[in-house]
Amino acid sequence: MLAAIGLILILKQIPHAIGYDFDYEGDFAFAEDQEHNTFTDIVFAMLEPNFLAIAICLISLILMVVWDNKIQV
């Protein structure tokens, strides 16, 4: 059950990581307003990517991985 919740949270953040903010506040339900759902939001995000948002996302993920490895050394 915890894995399912984690998967939902990750899927909901993918459009934001690509720069698609149809519903910037977000919704925890799978089916959203105006006949959208989580998967259609990901598809729409892939059609119009925002490269600055992608760069910020990747830099943040790299920093988290590097920071975690530095602390354990």
C-alpha distances in whole Angstrom, upper triangle without the diagonal:
4,5,5,6,9,10,11,13,14,15,17,19,21,23,24,25,27,29,28,28,28,26,26,24,21,19,15,16,16,19,22,25,28,26,24,21,19,20,24,24,23,26,28,27,28,32,33,32,33,34,34,31,30,32,31,27,28,30,28,25,28,29,26,26,30,29,27,29,32,31,30,33
4,5,5,6,9,10,11,12,14,15,17,19,22,22,22,25,27,26,26,27,25,25,23,20,18,15,16,16,20,22,26,29,27,25,21,19,20,24,23,22,25,27,26,27,31,32,30,31,32,32,28,27,29,28,24,25,27,24,22,25,26,22,23,26,26,23,25,28,27,26,30
4,5,5,6,9,10,10,12,14,15,17,20,21,21,23,25,25,25,26,24,24,23,20,19,15,16,16,20,22,25,28,26,23,20,17,18,22,21,20,23,25,24,25,28,29,28,29,30,30,26,25,27,26,22,23,25,23,20,23,24,21,21,25,25,22,24,27,26,26,29
4,5,5,6,9,10,10,12,14,16,18,20,20,22,24,23,23,24,22,22,21,18,16,13,13,12,16,18,22,25,23,20,16,14,15,19,19,18,21,23,22,23,26,28,27,28,29,30,26,25,28,26,23,24,26,24,22,25,26,23,23,27,27,25,27,30,29,29,32
4,5,5,6,9,10,11,13,15,17,18,19,21,23,22,21,22,20,20,18,15,13,10,11,12,15,17,21,24,22,20,16,14,16,19,18,18,21,23,22,23,26,27,26,27,28,28,24,24,26,25,21,23,25,22,20,24,25,22,22,26,26,24,26,29,28,28,32
4,5,5,6,9,10,11,13,16,16,16,19,21,20,21,22,20,19,18,15,15,12,14,14,17,19,22,25,24,21,17,14,16,19,18,17,20,22,20,22,25,26,24,25,26,26,22,21,23,22,18,20,22,19,17,20,21,18,19,22,22,20,23,26,25,25,28
4,5,5,6,9,10,11,14,15,15,17,19,19,19,20,19,19,19,15,14,12,13,12,15,17,21,23,21,18,15,11,12,16,15,14,17,19,18,19,22,23,22,23,24,25,21,20,23,22,18,19,22,20,17,20,22,19,20,23,24,22,24,27,27,27,30
4,5,5,6,9,10,12,14,15,17,18,17,17,17,16,16,15,12,11,8,9,8,12,13,17,20,18,15,12,9,11,14,13,13,16,18,17,18,21,22,21,22,24,24,21,20,23,22,18,20,23,20,19,22,24,21,22,26,26,24,27,30,29,29,33
4,6,5,6,9,11,12,12,15,16,16,16,17,15,14,13,10,10,8,11,11,14,15,18,21,20,17,14,10,13,16,14,13,17,18,16,18,21,22,20,21,22,22,18,18,21,19,16,18,20,17,16,20,21,18,19,23,23,21,24,27,26,27,30
4,5,5,7,10,10,10,13,15,15,15,17,16,15,15,12,13,11,13,13,16,16,20,22,21,17,14,11,12,15,13,11,15,17,15,16,19,20,18,19,19,20,16,15,18,17,13,15,17,15,13,17,18,16,17,21,21,20,22,25,25,25,28
4,5,5,8,10,10,12,14,13,14,15,14,14,15,12,12,11,12,10,13,14,17,19,17,14,11,7,8,11,10,8,12,13,12,13,17,17,16,18,19,20,16,15,19,18,14,16,19,17,16,19,21,19,20,24,24,23,26,28,28,29,32
4,6,7,8,10,11,12,11,11,12,11,11,11,8,8,8,10,9,11,11,14,16,16,12,10,6,9,11,9,8,12,13,12,14,17,17,16,17,19,19,15,15,19,17,14,17,20,17,17,20,22,20,21,25,25,24,27,29,29,30,33
4,6,5,6,9,10,10,10,12,11,10,11,9,11,11,13,13,15,14,17,19,19,15,13,10,11,13,10,9,13,13,11,13,16,16,14,14,16,16,12,12,15,14,11,13,16,14,13,17,18,16,18,21,22,21,24,26,26,28,30
4,5,5,6,9,9,10,12,13,12,14,12,13,14,15,14,16,15,18,19,19,15,13,9,10,11,9,7,10,11,8,10,13,13,11,12,14,14,11,10,13,13,10,12,15,14,13,16,18,17,18,21,22,22,24,27,27,28,31
4,5,5,6,5,7,9,10,10,12,10,13,14,15,14,15,14,16,16,16,13,11,9,9,10,6,5,8,8,5,8,11,10,9,10,12,13,10,10,14,13,11,14,17,16,15,19,20,20,21,24,25,25,28,30,30,32,34
4,5,5,5,6,9,9,8,10,10,12,14,16,16,17,15,17,18,19,15,14,11,13,13,9,9,12,11,8,11,13,12,10,10,12,12,8,9,12,11,9,12,15,13,14,17,18,18,20,23,23,24,26,28,29,30,33
4,5,8,9,13,13,12,14,13,16,17,19,18,20,18,20,22,22,18,17,14,14,15,12,10,13,13,9,11,14,12,9,9,10,10,6,6,9,8,6,9,11,10,11,14,15,15,17,19,20,21,23,25,26,27,30
4,6,9,12,13,13,15,15,17,19,20,19,20,19,20,21,21,17,16,14,14,14,11,9,11,10,6,7,10,9,6,6,7,9,6,5,9,10,8,10,13,13,13,16,18,18,19,22,23,24,26,28,29,30,32
4,6,9,11,10,13,13,16,19,20,19,20,18,19,19,20,17,17,15,15,14,11,10,12,10,7,9,11,8,6,5,8,8,5,7,10,10,9,12,14,14,15,18,19,20,22,24,25,26,28,29,31,32,34
4,6,8,8,12,11,14,17,18,17,17,15,15,16,16,13,13,12,13,11,8,8,10,8,5,9,10,8,7,7,11,12,9,10,14,14,13,16,18,18,18,21,23,23,24,27,28,28,31,32,33,35,37
4,5,5,9,9,12,15,16,16,16,13,13,14,16,13,13,12,14,13,9,11,13,10,8,12,13,11,11,10,14,14,11,13,16,15,14,18,20,19,20,23,24,24,26,28,28,29,32,33,34,36,38
4,6,9,9,11,14,15,14,14,11,10,11,12,10,11,11,13,11,8,11,12,9,9,13,13,12,13,13,17,17,14,16,20,19,18,21,23,22,23,26,27,27,29,32,32,32,35,37,37,39,41
4,6,5,8,11,12,13,12,9,9,11,13,10,11,11,14,13,9,12,14,12,12,16,16,15,16,16,19,19,16,18,21,20,18,22,24,22,23,26,27,26,29,31,31,32,35,36,36,38,41
4,6,9,12,14,15,15,12,13,15,16,14,14,13,16,15,12,14,16,14,13,16,18,16,15,15,18,17,14,16,19,17,16,20,21,19,21,24,24,24,26,29,28,29,32,33,33,35,38
4,7,10,12,14,15,12,12,15,17,15,15,14,17,17,14,16,19,17,16,19,21,19,19,18,21,20,17,19,21,19,18,22,23,21,22,25,25,24,27,30,29,29,32,34,33,35,38
4,7,9,11,12,9,11,14,15,12,11,10,14,14,11,13,16,15,14,18,20,19,18,18,21,21,17,19,21,20,18,21,23,21,21,25,25,24,26,29,28,28,32,33,33,35,38
4,6,8,9,7,9,13,13,11,10,9,13,14,12,14,17,17,16,19,21,21,21,21,24,24,20,21,24,23,20,24,26,23,23,27,28,26,28,31,31,30,33,35,35,36,39
4,7,9,9,12,15,15,13,10,10,13,15,13,15,18,18,18,21,23,23,23,23,26,26,22,23,26,24,21,24,26,24,23,27,27,25,27,30,30,29,32,34,33,34,38
4,6,6,10,13,12,11,8,9,12,13,13,15,17,18,18,21,23,23,24,25,27,28,24,25,28,26,24,26,29,26,26,29,30,28,30,33,33,32,35,37,37,37,41
4,6,10,12,11,9,6,6,9,10,11,12,14,15,16,18,20,21,22,23,26,27,23,23,27,26,23,25,28,26,25,29,30,28,29,33,33,32,35,37,37,37,41
4,7,9,7,6,4,7,9,10,10,13,15,15,16,19,20,21,22,24,27,28,25,25,29,28,25,28,31,29,28,32,33,31,33,36,36,35,38,41,40,41,44
4,7,6,5,5,8,11,10,10,13,14,14,15,18,19,20,21,22,25,26,23,24,27,26,24,27,30,28,27,31,32,31,32,36,36,35,38,40,40,41,44
4,6,6,8,11,13,12,11,15,16,15,16,19,20,20,22,23,26,27,24,25,29,28,26,29,31,30,30,34,35,33,35,38,38,38,41,43,43,44,47
4,6,9,12,14,11,11,15,15,14,16,19,18,19,21,23,26,27,25,26,29,29,27,30,33,32,32,35,36,35,37,40,40,40,43,45,45,47,49
4,7,10,11,9,10,14,14,13,16,18,18,19,21,23,26,28,25,26,30,29,27,30,33,32,31,35,36,35,37,40,40,40,42,45,45,46,49
4,7,8,6,7,10,11,10,12,15,15,16,18,20,23,25,22,22,26,26,24,26,29,28,27,31,33,31,33,36,37,36,39,41,41,42,45
4,6,5,6,9,10,11,12,15,16,17,18,20,23,24,21,21,25,25,22,25,28,26,25,29,31,29,30,34,34,34,36,39,39,40,42
4,6,5,6,9,10,11,13,15,16,16,18,21,22,19,19,22,22,19,21,24,23,22,25,27,26,27,30,31,30,32,35,35,36,39
4,5,5,6,9,10,11,13,15,15,18,20,22,19,18,22,22,19,21,25,24,22,25,28,26,27,30,31,31,33,36,36,37,39
4,5,5,6,8,10,11,13,14,17,20,22,19,19,22,23,20,22,26,25,24,27,29,28,29,32,34,33,35,38,39,39,42
4,5,5,6,9,10,11,12,14,17,19,16,16,19,20,17,20,23,22,21,25,27,26,27,30,31,31,33,35,36,37,40
4,6,5,6,9,10,10,13,15,17,14,13,17,18,15,17,20,20,19,22,24,23,24,27,29,28,30,33,34,35,37
4,5,5,6,9,10,14,16,18,16,15,19,20,18,19,23,23,22,24,27,26,27,30,31,31,33,36,37,38,40
4,5,5,7,9,12,15,17,15,15,18,19,18,20,23,23,23,25,27,27,28,31,32,33,35,37,38,39,41
4,5,6,6,9,11,13,11,11,15,16,14,16,19,19,19,22,24,24,25,27,29,29,31,33,34,36,38
4,6,6,9,11,14,12,11,15,16,15,16,19,20,19,21,24,24,25,27,29,29,31,33,35,36,37
4,6,10,12,15,14,13,17,19,18,19,22,23,22,24,27,27,28,30,32,33,34,37,38,39,41
4,7,9,12,12,12,15,16,16,17,20,21,21,23,26,26,27,29,31,32,34,36,37,39,40
4,6,9,8,8,11,13,12,14,16,17,18,20,22,23,24,26,27,29,30,32,34,35,37
4,6,5,6,9,10,11,13,14,16,17,19,20,22,23,25,26,27,29,30,32,34,35
4,5,5,6,9,10,10,12,14,15,16,18,20,21,22,24,26,27,28,30,32,33
4,5,5,6,9,10,11,12,14,15,16,18,20,21,22,24,26,27,29,31,32
4,5,5,6,9,10,11,12,14,15,17,19,20,21,23,25,26,27,29,31
4,5,5,6,9,10,11,12,14,15,17,18,20,21,23,24,26,28,29
4,5,5,6,8,10,11,12,14,15,16,18,20,21,22,24,26,27
4,6,5,6,9,10,10,12,14,15,16,18,20,21,22,25,26
4,6,5,6,9,10,11,13,14,15,17,19,20,21,23,25
4,5,5,6,9,10,11,12,14,15,17,18,20,22,23
4,6,5,6,9,10,10,12,14,15,16,18,20,21
4,5,5,6,9,10,10,12,14,15,17,19,20
4,5,5,6,9,10,11,13,14,16,17,19
4,5,5,6,8,10,11,12,14,16,17
4,5,5,6,8,10,10,12,14,16
4,6,5,6,9,10,11,13,15
4,6,5,6,9,10,11,13
4,5,5,6,9,10,11
4,5,5,6,9,10
4,6,5,7,9
4,6,5,7
4,6,5
4,6
4
